[in-house]
Amino acid sequence: MTSYDYLAGYVCAQNPAAGTKLQPGAEVAVTVSDGPGPAPREASVFLQVPDDGRQHTVRITVADARGLTEVYNATHQGGERVVQPVVYYGKATISVYLDGQLVREQTLL
């Protein structure tokens, strides 16, 4: 099935619908996308690392049509500015972590 919402190879529909109670052994029909899916888009993530003389780990994840993907993970010196381009497909949520703590989350349409 041609889909501009789902990348090729992803399940884009099922019958019966998700959450439906079924008997053991019941059949579920799935429809798999032939693509092309959503076009890639790019956004830039900016983060000012605290200037406290310590090193900090910056991690960026993207939840989009591909699922959840870690797109950046690096250590930075205090005071550094991180500018990271991020590619996403369809509606996406970008999450930025500093030393394992979520510091920013943004949804892009």
Stockholm file with secondary structure:
# STOCKHOLM 1.0

chainA/1-109         MTSYDYLAGYVCAQNPAAGTKLQPGAEVAVTVSDGPGPAPREASVFLQVPDDGRQHTVRITVADARGLTEVYNATHQGGERVVQPVVYYGKATISVYLDGQLVREQTLL
#=GR chainA/1-109 SS CEESSSCTTSEEEEESCTTCCCCTTCCCEEEECCEECSCEEEEEEEEECCCSSSEEEEEEEEEETTEEEEEEEEEEETTCEEEEEEEEESSEEEEEEETTEEEEEEEEC
#=GC SS_cons         CEESSSCTTSEEEEESCTTCCCCTTCCCEEEECCEECSCEEEEEEEEECCCSSSEEEEEEEEEETTEEEEEEEEEEETTCEEEEEEEEESSEEEEEEETTEEEEEEEEC
//
